Amino acid sequence: MDSQQPAAGVTVVPLGPRDRDRLLGVDAAAFFFDPSQHDPEHVLDYFEWPRTFGASRDGGSTLCGVYTAFGLGLTVPGPLDALATVPMPGLSWVSVHPDHRRRGVLRAMLDHHFAQLHEQGVGISGLHAAEPAIYGRFGYAVASLEVHLSMGRGATFTAPSLDEEAGRLQTRFMPMDSDEARAQVHRLHVAATASTLGAVTRSDLMGRVLFRDHPPARVGREPQQVMFCSRDGEATGYARFTRSGTWEDGSPKGTVAVTEVVALDEASLLALARRLVDFDLTTTVTFDQRSTDDPLLWWAGGPRAVEISTYDGLWLRLVDVGRALSERGYATACDVVLEVVDEVCPWNQRRWRLSVDDKGVGRCSPTSDPADLRIPVQALGAAYLGSRSIASQAQRGVVEELRTGAVRQLSLAMRADREPMPGIAF
C-alpha cells in the first residue's frame, strides 16, 4: 500500500532519502529541538525508507506530518516458562506540523500504519509515547514500566552468591564511537534479548550506525563510553555511559549517566554495576531503562536505599488479534472466547477463541461462539508482556466478565514469572 486517501482528505505518501530535509523540517516544527545537536547528514542513516511516510493535503508537495517504523523484534512470554521473539515494527518520529494539528493528520498516518501491517500479516506495533494522552485512543497501551535509579558513588551491591564469580570477571571501557565497539555491543545486545522478557532487538542497521559521536549533542558531557565485561577473554556484557564533571566549593560533583546495561548473566551485571559506581571525581550514578524488579534495585538495598523514578516504558498495540495472541506463549492451559472491542482496526472487532494446550501453546481464531469476556484491544496490549494482568484490569472495570471464572483463567494464562524490561528507545 503506497498511499491512502482518508475521509479527511489527507494523503499518506512514501518518503525517501531525497525527502530528508522536508522530513526534518516537520519534525523540528513539532518538537522544536536545537538543530545543532543533530548531524543532518547522518541523523536519518538508520531509517528504513520503505517504512517511512509523510502526510499531505496536496499530493505530497507539502508535508503536514511524517512517521517511520523500524523493523524490530520483541521478546515475549513463550510456552510455560520459556520466552519467544516476535516481529515488532517500532513506530517512531511521529510528527504533525503545528499548522495542521487537529485536522485528521495523525489519524490518517496511524490508519495507514495499521492497514499496512495488517496486509503484511504483522501482529503487533510498538512505540514510546512523547505524550501519554495521545496513543490510547488508537489502541496502544503501556505494556512495561521503566525505572530510573539514582544512587551515590560507592553504593554497595549485596549479592553474596555472585561475589566469587563477579570477582573473576574483567572490565574495561573505551569510546563508543568505533566500529569495534559498535559491533561488539550489537552482538551482545542480540544475544541478551533472547533471554530478557520485554527486550526490544535493534536491527543490524541500527547496530552499525547508532552511537556515533556528535560533539554538539554532548551538552557538557564526555563522548559516550562503553564498558565491556569479559570472562576468560569472552565478552559477557556491556554498559553505555557518559560522565559529566562539575565542581562545587572546590570539590568534585561529577555524574555518571548509564543509559544501558546488558549482561548475559547476573555475575556480569554485578561486575559492571560495581565498576560504574566507583569512578573517581563523581558523586552520583544514574541507571536508565531498568525494570520494577531489577536486580540492581534490590542489590543496592531496595526502594529506600536509592532514588527511583518510574515512567511508562513500551506501548503495544495488537494490530492483528489472532496472530498476536497465537505468537506468544502462555503459563497455563486456557479456553476462552473474547469479544474484542476495537473501533480503529475493524478487522479485530469480533469474537475470538483463544485455546491454549497444557504445553502453553495457544491458537487464537475467529469464532461465532458466545463470548466469555468483553475486552478492549488496549487491555490485551497492556497484558501482552505478562505484567499488567487481565484480573487487575477487570477490577478497574476495563474488562467485562461474561462467564464466571473467565477473567481468572485468562489472567493466569497470560501472566509471566518476571517483570518485563522496558525496551530500548527507538
Disulfide bonds with the S-S distance in Angstrom:
none
